[in-house]
Amino acid sequence: MVYSKREDGRKFDELRKISAKVGIIKRADGSARFQIGDTIAIAAVYGPRELHPKFLQDPEKAVLRCNYDMASFSVTERKKPGPSRRSTEISLVTEKALASVVELDLFPNTAIDVFIQIIQANAGTRCAGICAAAMALAHAGIPMKDMVAAISVGKVGDKIVIDLDKEEEDFEEGATDIPVALTARNKEVTLLQLDGEVSKDELMQAIKLARKGCEEIHNVQIEALKEIYKEDKNGQ
Ligand code: CDP
């Protein structure tokens, strides 16, 4: 099936509009909002703090706990509030996408809790959640080896595209969706999922697109983090 033109006029390798802000939840240790197109994720970080019950503690490192949730009002169809199989899976892959960059071994016996809430969803929510969470962790002052950015790439009809929106995800029989998370400096892949079918060449092409997209996102993340220090200097 030929996919000749994107509904919203974007080029096949063009991201939706991105914006990010750090420090949106004052009482959290770290927080951030990340928006890409109509998808909005907010993240709040608490910790490192002593982990209870004690038998869950790891004497060698902190336990990173991520909790992804999608607000009932974030989607147009009815969505039951609370956890689901989907949110449990996304929480787990988010944890894996972030754990390798956080210096967990500096904080034995503690927990670092990351709460991600999707307040508006138009595809790519797990990636937006990871972007927000990485910024919130940095904002909390937790030592990190690198930053993480994430973007969804995929195949819509016959085209490899970046940052699919919901209409594209639902195109014809459904698109191939490939969420990718990458560390900024070392370009290590910390998340790679694939829902659908692609050839090896197409997958390589998609990952190349994801690299470019993550670089762009990374710049936005860094700018948002710098912004908070400017505000602090101005006494805000
Ligand atoms: O959000 P992401 O693409 O990472 O994950 P998904 O499970 O592939 O979901 C794709 C999209 O379907 C979401 O981004 C939402 O826009 C939508 N969705 C929804 O409308 N209602 C749900 N209960 C779950 C997902």
Residues whose N, C-alpha, C, O or C-beta is under 5 A from the ligand:
A	BS01	CDP	V75 K79 A121 N122 A123 G124 T125 R126 C127 K166
